[in-house]
């Protein structure tokens, strides 16, 4: 895919986020990439011991992991999927049970969230990536919600970044608060995984 602008090394993460989001929204093959990433995620989850997964409601052209997760949850009764609900005071995410057809309402950012379902702490957390770099480094939207949440969760869940392969930024540098992901999955397969995972 040819970009309408060059993706150049930049220290300005705001500019980089805008560029990557614009590219993601403009992908003519995004549906096919999504189908591939659904397959990658389903295969990666086979044999994983975790029975609770925190996910996200897709926005701004993000990969929708919910169909693959729903298929995963059907295999065992105890498997649960959660979507984030923002705690206004702590600016951290809590995860509430989600299932197809569950009651939903919009949060303060206009993103659907489960309404009045049980909260739980996920053992595995799917994290959307605007971009990603070497060693599990994630570029998010800049709000810090996942960083604050991961710093507070005990035990810390296994974190799996999901996104499209166009988002790889080889020159991305970590900031002091960045917590590397345990693995990153893209439409092209496993992009990175921590040793021993």
PyMOL commands that set and color helices and strands:
alter all, ss='L'
color gray80, all
select helices_A, chain A and resi 13-26+30-45+66-74+134-136+145-152+165-167
alter helices_A, ss='H'
color red, helices_A
select strands_A, chain A and resi 52-54+80-87+92-98+104-106+112-114+119-120+124-128+131-132+138-139+158-162+183-186+189-193
alter strands_A, ss='S'
color yellow, strands_A
deselect
rebuild
show_as cartoon
